Amino acid sequence: MFEEYLLHLVYGYYPYLAGTVFLLGSLFRYDHGQYTWKTGSSQMLSSKHMRLASNLFHIGILIIFFGHLFGLLTPHWVYGPFLSAGHKQLLAIVIGGFAGVLCVIGGAMLLWRRLFNPRVRASSSLMDNAIIFLLLLQACLGLVTIFFSYGHLDGTMMLTLANWAQAIVLFSGDAANYLNDAPIIFKLHIFLGLTIILLFPFTRLVHVWSIPLGYLGRNYQIVRRRG
């Protein structure tokens, strides 16, 4: 009885709490704390390995984000006529595994800088270190789920997770039931993902809202040396 209650609390109600805090918290911070709306880059303090670490981390996490977004929220009937659930599962394993490795390597390098570079550590807040650690842990959990996914190459587990995500988005009251028999590693991965979403407005991650699309059509700056 308690396990069923916990299942519905974490995977039926917690997603809506996390989503509400994510949206309202981001809006409130943008409205009342625009001076804190920044990446807080530490590259000026120490540039050693920064570009490599940042590129690996961001490339990996962007692939993972969009892979999860479209992979989980696209109904099976959309891709079913030309891509079986099993082949989609295998595709997710290959692409997700590659992106996960990039994210883990880059994230570990960034966390190492935050913890062991004196200048960077002095400028880092507790939340800065915590969110990098959580993102790194989430990427590691994602890589672990790949080994469990090999036992479901028919795509059943992928469809189960997709059904849960789509049920949450469509406000279906029985969403948590889809995860009844899901392995604990997938449940931990989902829970940590929701927790990161919950913490999002209170971290430097808010800068992802400010995608600089204006730079794509911006004229070049002309810089002249003083005579």
C-alpha positions in Angstrom: 0.0 0.0 0.0 2.8 2.4 1.0 4.8 1.5 -2.2 1.7 2.3 -4.4 1.2 5.6 -2.6 4.9 6.5 -3.0 4.7 5.5 -6.7 1.8 7.9 -7.4 3.4 10.6 -5.2 6.7 10.6 -7.0 5.7 9.8 -10.6 2.1 11.1 -10.6 2.2 14.3 -8.6 5.9 15.3 -8.3 6.2 16.0 -12.1 3.6 18.7 -11.8 5.2 20.2 -8.7 8.6 20.3 -10.5 7.0 21.7 -13.7 5.2 24.4 -11.8 8.2 25.5 -9.9 10.3 25.4 -13.1 7.9 27.7 -15.0 6.8 30.1 -12.2 10.3 30.2 -10.6 11.9 31.0 -13.9 9.4 33.8 -14.6 9.8 35.2 -11.1 13.6 35.2 -11.3 13.5 36.9 -14.7 11.2 39.5 -13.4 13.0 40.2 -10.1 16.5 39.0 -10.5 17.8 39.8 -14.0 21.3 40.7 -12.7 21.6 37.0 -11.7 20.4 35.8 -15.1 23.7 34.7 -16.5 26.0 31.7 -17.0 28.5 32.9 -14.5 31.4 31.6 -16.7 34.7 31.0 -14.9 36.8 31.0 -18.1 38.4 34.4 -17.3 39.6 32.9 -14.0 41.1 29.9 -15.5 40.9 28.9 -19.2 42.9 25.6 -18.9 40.8 22.8 -20.5 37.7 25.0 -20.2 36.8 25.1 -23.9 37.2 21.4 -24.3 35.2 20.6 -21.1 32.5 23.0 -22.0 32.1 21.9 -25.6 32.0 18.2 -24.6 29.4 18.9 -21.9 27.1 21.1 -23.9 27.2 19.0 -27.0 26.4 15.9 -25.0 23.6 17.5 -22.9 21.9 19.1 -25.9 21.8 15.8 -27.8 20.4 14.1 -24.7 17.8 16.8 -24.1 16.4 16.8 -27.6 16.7 13.0 -27.8 14.6 12.7 -24.6 12.2 15.4 -25.7 11.3 13.9 -29.1 11.9 10.3 -28.1 9.5 10.3 -25.2 6.9 12.7 -26.4 6.5 11.5 -29.9 3.6 9.0 -30.1 4.4 5.5 -31.5 1.8 5.9 -34.3 3.9 8.8 -35.7 7.0 6.8 -36.4 5.6 3.3 -36.3 5.0 3.0 -40.1 8.7 3.4 -40.9 10.5 2.7 -37.6 9.8 -0.2 -35.2 10.0 0.3 -31.4 12.9 -2.1 -31.3 14.9 -0.1 -33.8 14.1 3.1 -32.1 15.4 1.6 -28.9 18.6 0.6 -30.5 19.0 4.1 -32.0 18.5 5.6 -28.6 21.1 3.4 -27.1 23.7 4.3 -29.7 23.1 8.0 -29.9 22.3 8.4 -26.2 25.4 6.4 -25.2 27.6 8.5 -27.3 26.1 11.8 -26.0 26.2 10.4 -22.4 29.9 9.7 -22.6 30.6 13.2 -23.9 28.5 14.7 -21.2 30.1 12.7 -18.4 33.7 13.5 -19.6 32.9 17.2 -20.0 30.9 17.4 -16.8 33.6 15.6 -14.8 36.2 18.1 -16.1 34.0 21.1 -15.2 33.3 19.7 -11.7 37.0 19.1 -11.1 37.7 22.7 -12.0 35.0 23.9 -9.6 36.3 21.8 -6.7 40.1 21.9 -7.2 41.0 25.0 -9.0 41.5 27.6 -6.2 40.4 30.6 -8.2 37.4 28.9 -9.7 36.4 27.4 -6.3 36.5 30.8 -4.6 34.0 32.2 -7.1 31.7 29.1 -7.0 28.6 28.9 -4.9 27.2 25.8 -3.3 24.5 25.6 -5.9 27.0 25.9 -8.7 28.8 22.8 -7.5 25.6 21.0 -6.6 23.9 21.4 -10.0 27.0 20.3 -12.0 27.3 17.3 -9.7 23.6 16.4 -10.2 23.8 16.8 -14.0 26.9 14.6 -13.9 25.2 12.0 -11.7 22.1 12.1 -14.0 24.3 11.4 -17.1 26.0 8.5 -15.3 22.6 7.0 -14.4 21.5 7.4 -18.0 24.6 5.4 -19.1 23.7 2.7 -16.6 20.2 2.4 -18.0 21.7 1.5 -21.4 22.8 -1.9 -19.9 19.3 -2.5 -18.7 17.9 -1.5 -22.1 19.8 -4.3 -23.7 17.4 -6.6 -22.0 14.4 -4.9 -23.7 15.6 -4.6 -27.3 12.0 -5.2 -28.4 11.3 -1.6 -27.4 8.8 -2.4 -24.6 10.6 -0.5 -21.9 11.0 2.5 -24.2 7.3 2.5 -25.0 6.5 2.2 -21.3 8.6 5.3 -20.4 7.2 7.2 -23.4 3.6 6.3 -22.3 4.4 7.6 -18.9 5.8 10.9 -20.2 2.9 11.4 -22.6 0.4 10.6 -19.9 2.0 13.3 -17.7 1.9 15.9 -20.5 -1.7 15.1 -21.2 -2.7 15.2 -17.5 -3.8 11.6 -17.4 -4.6 10.5 -13.8 -3.1 7.1 -14.2 0.4 8.1 -15.4 2.3 6.5 -12.5 0.8 3.1 -13.2 3.0 2.8 -16.3 6.0 2.6 -14.1 4.7 -0.1 -11.8 7.1 -2.8 -13.1 9.9 -0.5 -14.4 13.4 -1.3 -13.0 14.6 0.9 -10.1 17.4 2.4 -12.2 14.8 4.0 -14.6 12.8 5.3 -11.6 15.9 6.9 -10.1 16.8 8.4 -13.4 13.3 9.9 -13.8 13.3 11.2 -10.1 16.6 12.9 -10.4 15.6 14.4 -13.7 12.5 15.9 -12.1 14.5 17.2 -9.2 16.9 19.0 -11.6 13.8 20.6 -13.2 12.6 21.6 -9.8 16.0 23.2 -8.9 16.4 24.8 -12.4 15.1 28.4 -11.5 17.5 28.6 -8.5 20.6 27.8 -10.5 22.7 29.3 -13.4 20.8 26.9 -15.7 18.2 29.7 -16.3 20.6 31.1 -19.0 19.3 28.4 -21.4 16.1 30.4 -21.7 18.2 33.2 -23.3 19.2 31.6 -26.6 21.1 34.3 -28.5 19.3 33.8 -31.8 19.7 37.4 -32.6 23.4 36.8 -33.3 22.4 34.7 -36.4 21.2 37.8 -38.3 23.4 40.4 -36.6 25.8 42.5 -38.7 29.5 42.0 -38.1 31.2 44.5 -35.7 33.9 46.6 -37.3 36.8 47.0 -34.9 39.5 49.5 -35.8 42.9 49.9 -34.2 43.7 53.3 -32.8 46.1 55.2 -34.9 
